[in-house]
Every structure is written in C-alpha cells, then in structure tokens.
Amino acid sequence: MPIRRLLAISVPWFGLSMLADGLSALVLPYLLLLLVDADAQATVLGVATLAGLGLGMLIQPVAGAVSDRGDSRRPLLLGGMGLAVLGLGGLAVGPVIGLAGVVVLYLLATGGANVAQAGQQALIPDQVPPAARGRAAGLKGLMDVGGAFAAFAVLAALLSDGMISIAMLVLVAAFALTVGAGIVPRSPSGERRPNPERVRPSLIWRDLGAPGPFGLLLLSRFCVLLGVYAVGRFLLLFVAHRLGLGPEAAAADAGAVLAILALLTAAASIPAGWAADRLGRRPMMVGGAALAAAGIGLLALATDSTQVMLFGVPLALGTAAFGAGSWAMATDLVSPSATARQMGIANYATAGAAAAAGLLGPLVDAAERATHGLGYAALMLLAATAALVGGGLALGLPDTSRPSASVPTPSLPTAAARWKD
C-alpha cells in the first residue's frame, strides 16, 4: 500500500492525541492545582475525566453508525474538529471562568474530538489490506504518541511559565491543522460499502453481545490500558506529591518525563507494527503487557525524577508493542460494512480504561490522607496488576495475522455474523 496514503490516514491521530493527552495529563491538572484545594484535586480530576470519557463512549458508536451509512468520513472529522476548537478556545481563559466553566469547556472539547475520532478510526479497516494492518497500526501509534510527545513537550514548557492562554492557542492550531490536513478521499470503489441499517441503540447492544474473540480483545485492552492510563492521568500529581514540588515545577518535571517516554513509545511503534505483521498480533500483546507491568511496578519505588524516567522506559516499550498488536487485531475483526460503529465499540476498552483510571482518584486521596505517600504507591501497584491481567487474557485470543486463525469475512454486515462463523 502506498506510504503516502498510510500517512494521510494516520496524520489526524497526531492532533487527536495532542488534544486528549494534553488536556487530561497537563492542562486540566494544572488548572485544578490553581482552582481546587489540595485534598480534593485527584478526586475532581478523576470525576471530570470520567465524565469526558463517558461522553466519548456514548458518542463514538452512534457517530460511527451514522458515518457507516454514507460513503465518506469527512463530515465527522470536520464537525468534530469545529466543536473541539470551540472548547479549546474557551479554556484559554480557564483560570478566570472558574471550575464549572473549565469542566464544561473540557467536555465540549472532548466531545468534539470523539466525534472526529469516530470517523478517523474506521480508516484502517476501510482502506488498508489485512497484510499491512500491523504496519498501519504502528504508523498510527507513531502519530498517536507523537501527538502526546508534542503536547507534553510544548504545553509543559508553556504551563511552567503560567502561559495557559498561549498553550491553548498552540493546541487549537495543532489540532485544526493536523485533523484538517489528514482528511483523505473516500475509499476507492469496492473497499467499503455504505451500511443501509437504520441507526438505533440495538445495533450497539447486538455487537457488544456477539460471542467470539472481540469481547476478550476488548477486556484485554481495557486491563492493560487501565494500568497505562492510571500512570499518565496522575503522574503530574504523583510528581508534585512525591517530590514536594509546586504547580509550575511539577508541570515541568512531569511534562519532561511524559515527553521523553512518549518519544520512546513513538520510536518503538513502527518496529512494533512490523513485528505484529510478521510475528503475530497475540505475541506482541502478551509481551507488551508484561513489559508495561514491570515498568509500572517499578514506578511505585521511584523517589526522584531520574528514577521516574528510567522506570518509565519498559512502560513505554511495552505500550508500543501492546498497542500495535491489539489495534491491528481489532481492525482484523470488525465487519467491512459497520467499520466505524464497531471501531467505536472497540474504543469502549480504550475510553472505558481511561474513565476507570479517573475513578482511582478518590482512592488515592483517601490513602494519602491516611498515610502520606501511600496513595500513589498503591496506585502504581494496582496499575501494574491490571496490565498483567490484560496480558494473561490476551493468551486466550486467536492470532488473526495467521491464516489458520483468521476470522472469515462475513456475508452479513454485522459483527455477530462474523463471530458466529
């Protein structure tokens, strides 16, 4: 498949990731350090991100089902981009509008990004042949984590100087340019067909209830990503509490750690995608989960920024391996005529894990009030356990990259038809 088309399909992930990771890991925690008392910061962060991710879980399958009825993904990408830009622009004056305003604008930006993502994540199964989907997943991972790296490097530097307005303007520009530049032409005739089914909630429940490997894949992704997202969500607060730093210094340190680890993950994504095509999806998932769990467990012992950085290296490499293998497997399993809807359902594992990670905030605060330092150590140990469980679940999956394990193309446009064969 031409590399130019693979790049065009992947470019929007840069802006989507920069928005999602920049908001949840840096911008929102930074604003909460300014607006919320110390003993409630993790709780408010957890609840706010839970609301945003829950909204995304509602939006993506419905928006995807609407997109499947047409022959273009452009309307979702453009409409979502417009909503997200409105929310991001409002957050430029976040310290002035107060906590309620910040949360509302955060939800608007997150909701818009999820509308755009509903169309974007269908493009690999729409346009990439199965033999190249590991490489496409690796390139997607490169852009995905590259956007996170840009967010951590640029936004952290601006926030460390208190320049929230400039940080948000940079984020608006990066998001609009990458999502807009990456809107690709509709698939050539024959690569996908519009789905004539009327959009209704029963379609989503039918897909979720279909027997077969898809549910196990989602559960595996949920567990591993829960561990990864728990670290990323609370890393700024972890650094602030563990190292005794103020908001600006914590943002600088956490941003530097996240940026370097994101860069390492991005660099590992391309070889991980290549390996997913040649060694198989399942081995990459199992090995990646184990490596990520090891890194997270070591973070519980970190006492300075250098240790945080070093212990994050296996986490970064494991995340790249698991991400390439599991995303390629998801694109193998979805139905050609319901791609966006079913990829939206596949995203339940991703958004659900991120939402569940936010729920750990009250537990962290409660443990910290009981014993200083206990809350964040317990968080890391729980996250490592979740990643190990996810890797264990992946052992039960068929390796869809191998002909003997591949799921046959269905004659009916539903996931249930595919998984019943």
Residue pairs with C-beta under 8 A, 6 or more apart in sequence:
1 128
1 129
1 132
1 136
5 127
5 184
6 128
6 132
6 135
6 136
6 139
7 139
8 182
8 184
9 123
9 124
9 127
9 128
9 136
9 140
9 182
9 184
10 136
10 139
10 140
10 142
10 143
10 182
11 143
11 178
11 181
11 182
12 77
12 116
12 120
12 143
12 178
12 179
12 182
12 183
13 120
13 140
13 143
13 144
13 147
14 143
14 144
14 146
14 147
14 150
14 174
14 178
14 182
15 147
15 174
15 175
15 176
15 177
15 178
15 179
15 182
16 113
16 116
16 117
16 120
16 144
16 147
16 175
16 179
17 143
17 144
17 145
17 146
17 147
17 148
17 151
18 147
18 148
18 150
18 151
18 171
18 174
18 175
18 178
19 84
19 88
19 109
19 113
19 147
19 151
19 171
19 175
20 110
20 113
21 147
21 148
21 151
21 152
21 232
21 258
21 262
22 148
22 151
22 152
22 155
22 171
23 91
23 106
23 109
23 110
23 171
24 49
24 52
24 232
24 233
24 354
25 151
25 152
25 232
25 233
25 235
25 236
25 254
25 258
26 151
26 152
26 155
26 156
26 159
26 236
26 251
26 254
26 255
26 258
27 91
27 94
27 155
27 159
27 164
27 167
27 168
27 171
28 45
28 48
28 49
28 102
28 106
29 41
29 45
29 236
29 237
30 159
30 164
30 236
30 247
30 251
31 91
31 94
31 95
31 102
31 164
32 41
32 44
32 45
32 48
32 99
33 41
33 240
33 247
33 250
34 95
34 247
35 95
35 98
35 99
35 102
36 44
36 99
39 365
39 369
40 365
41 237
41 365
42 234
42 237
42 361
42 362
42 364
42 365
42 368
42 375
43 361
43 362
43 365
44 99
44 361
45 233
45 234
45 237
45 358
45 361
46 233
46 357
46 358
46 359
46 360
46 361
46 362
47 358
47 361
48 103
48 106
48 358
49 233
49 354
49 355
49 357
49 358
50 355
50 358
50 359
51 103
51 107
52 106
52 107
52 110
52 111
53 110
53 351
53 352
53 354
53 355
53 358
54 351
54 355
55 107
55 110
55 111
55 114
56 110
56 111
56 113
56 114
56 117
56 347
56 351
57 347
57 348
57 351
57 352
57 355
59 111
59 114
59 115
59 118
60 114
60 117
60 118
60 343
60 344
60 345
60 347
60 351
61 118
61 203
61 204
61 207
61 341
61 344
61 345
62 199
62 204
62 344
63 76
63 80
63 114
63 115
63 118
63 119
63 340
63 344
64 76
64 118
64 119
64 122
64 339
64 340
64 341
64 342
64 343
64 344
65 195
65 197
65 199
65 203
65 204
65 338
65 340
65 341
65 344
66 76
66 199
67 73
67 75
67 76
67 118
67 119
67 122
67 340
68 122
68 194
68 195
68 197
68 337
68 338
68 339
68 340
68 341
69 194
69 195
69 196
69 197
69 199
70 194
71 186
71 187
71 192
71 194
72 186
73 119
73 120
73 122
73 123
73 126
73 183
73 186
73 340
74 119
74 183
74 186
75 119
76 115
76 116
76 118
76 119
76 120
76 340
77 116
77 119
77 120
77 179
77 182
77 183
78 180
78 183
79 112
79 115
79 116
80 112
80 113
80 114
80 115
80 116
80 117
80 118
80 119
80 179
81 112
81 116
81 175
81 176
81 179
81 180
82 112
83 108
83 109
83 111
83 112
83 115
84 108
84 109
84 110
84 111
84 112
84 113
84 116
84 175
85 112
85 172
85 175
85 176
86 108
86 109
86 112
87 105
87 106
87 107
87 108
87 109
87 110
87 111
87 112
88 105
88 109
88 168
88 171
88 172
88 175
89 168
89 169
89 172
90 97
90 101
90 105
90 108
91 102
91 105
91 106
91 109
91 164
91 168
92 164
92 165
92 168
92 169
93 165
94 101
94 102
94 105
94 164
94 168
95 164
97 105
113 175
114 351
116 179
117 347
118 340
118 343
118 344
119 340
120 179
120 182
121 340
121 343
121 344
121 346
121 347
122 339
122 340
122 343
123 184
124 133
124 136
124 137
124 140
124 327
124 331
125 133
125 331
125 334
125 336
125 339
125 343
126 187
126 191
126 192
126 339
127 184
127 187
127 191
127 192
128 136
128 331
130 332
130 401
130 406
131 277
132 277
133 277
133 328
133 331
133 332
134 273
134 274
134 275
134 276
134 277
134 278
134 281
134 324
134 325
134 328
134 401
135 270
135 273
135 274
135 277
136 273
136 328
136 331
137 273
137 276
137 323
137 324
137 325
137 327
137 328
137 331
138 269
138 270
138 271
138 272
138 273
138 274
138 276
138 324
139 269
139 270
139 273
140 269
140 327
141 265
141 266
141 269
141 270
141 272
141 273
141 320
141 323
141 324
141 327
142 266
142 269
142 270
144 269
144 323
145 262
145 263
145 265
145 266
145 269
145 320
146 262
146 266
147 174
147 178
148 258
148 262
148 265
149 259
149 262
149 263
149 266
150 174
151 171
152 255
152 256
152 258
152 259
152 262
153 255
153 259
154 167
154 170
155 167
155 170
155 171
155 255
156 251
156 252
156 254
156 255
156 256
156 258
156 259
157 252
157 255
158 164
158 166
158 167
158 170
159 167
159 248
159 251
159 255
160 248
160 249
160 251
160 252
160 255
161 248
162 248
192 336
192 337
192 339
193 336
193 337
194 337
195 337
195 338
195 341
195 413
197 203
197 338
197 413
203 338
203 341
204 341
204 345
206 414
206 415
206 416
207 338
207 341
207 342
207 345
207 414
207 415
207 416
208 215
208 345
208 348
209 416
210 414
210 415
210 416
210 418
210 419
210 420
211 419
211 420
212 407
212 418
212 419
212 420
213 333
213 397
213 398
213 400
213 407
213 419
214 330
214 333
214 346
214 415
214 419
216 393
216 396
216 397
217 326
217 329
217 330
217 333
217 346
217 349
217 394
217 397
218 345
218 346
218 348
218 349
219 349
219 390
219 393
220 285
220 289
220 326
220 349
220 390
220 391
220 393
220 394
220 397
221 326
221 330
221 346
221 349
221 350
221 353
221 390
222 348
222 349
222 352
222 353
222 356
222 390
223 353
223 386
223 387
223 389
223 390
223 393
224 285
224 288
224 289
224 292
224 322
224 326
224 353
224 386
224 387
224 390
224 391
225 349
225 350
225 353
225 354
225 390
226 353
226 356
226 357
226 383
226 386
226 387
226 390
227 292
227 293
227 296
227 382
227 383
227 384
227 385
227 386
227 387
227 390
228 292
228 296
228 315
228 319
228 353
228 383
228 387
229 353
229 354
229 357
230 357
230 360
230 379
230 380
230 382
230 383
230 386
231 296
231 299
231 315
231 380
231 383
232 258
233 354
233 357
233 358
233 360
234 357
234 360
234 361
234 364
234 376
234 379
235 254
235 257
235 258
235 308
236 250
236 251
236 254
236 255
237 250
237 364
237 376
238 254
238 376
238 379
239 245
239 250
239 253
239 254
239 257
239 305
239 308
240 246
240 247
240 250
240 254
241 368
241 373
241 376
242 302
242 303
242 373
242 376
243 250
243 253
243 304
243 305
245 253
253 305
256 305
257 305
257 308
257 309
257 312
260 309
260 312
261 309
261 312
261 313
261 315
261 316
262 316
264 313
264 316
264 317
265 316
265 317
265 319
265 320
266 320
268 316
268 317
268 320
268 321
269 320
269 323
269 324
272 284
272 288
272 320
272 321
272 323
272 324
272 325
273 324
273 328
275 284
275 321
275 324
276 284
276 324
276 325
276 328
276 401
277 328
277 401
280 325
280 399
280 401
280 402
281 325
281 326
281 328
281 329
281 332
281 397
281 399
281 400
281 401
282 325
282 329
282 394
282 395
282 397
282 398
282 399
283 325
283 399
284 321
284 322
284 324
284 325
285 321
285 322
285 325
285 326
285 329
285 391
285 394
285 397
286 391
286 394
286 395
287 318
287 321
287 391
288 317
288 318
288 319
288 320
288 321
288 322
288 323
288 324
288 325
288 391
289 318
289 322
289 387
289 388
289 390
289 391
289 392
289 394
290 318
290 387
290 388
290 391
291 314
291 315
291 317
291 318
291 321
292 314
292 315
292 318
292 319
292 322
292 387
293 318
293 384
293 385
293 387
293 388
293 391
294 314
294 318
294 384
295 311
295 312
295 313
295 314
295 315
295 316
295 318
296 315
296 380
296 383
296 384
296 387
297 380
297 381
297 384
298 311
298 314
299 308
299 311
299 312
299 315
299 380
300 376
300 377
300 380
300 381
300 384
301 307
301 311
302 308
302 311
318 387
322 390
322 391
326 394
328 400
328 401
329 397
329 400
329 401
330 343
330 346
331 343
332 400
332 401
332 406
332 407
333 400
333 407
333 415
333 418
334 342
334 343
334 346
334 415
335 342
335 410
335 413
335 414
335 415
335 417
335 418
336 409
336 413
337 413
338 413
338 414
338 415
342 415
360 379
360 382
363 375
363 378
363 379
364 375
364 376
364 378
364 379
365 375
366 375
367 374
367 375
367 378
368 374
368 375
368 376
398 405
398 406
398 407
399 405
400 406
400 407
407 418
407 419
407 421
408 418
408 421
409 418
410 417
410 418
410 421
411 417
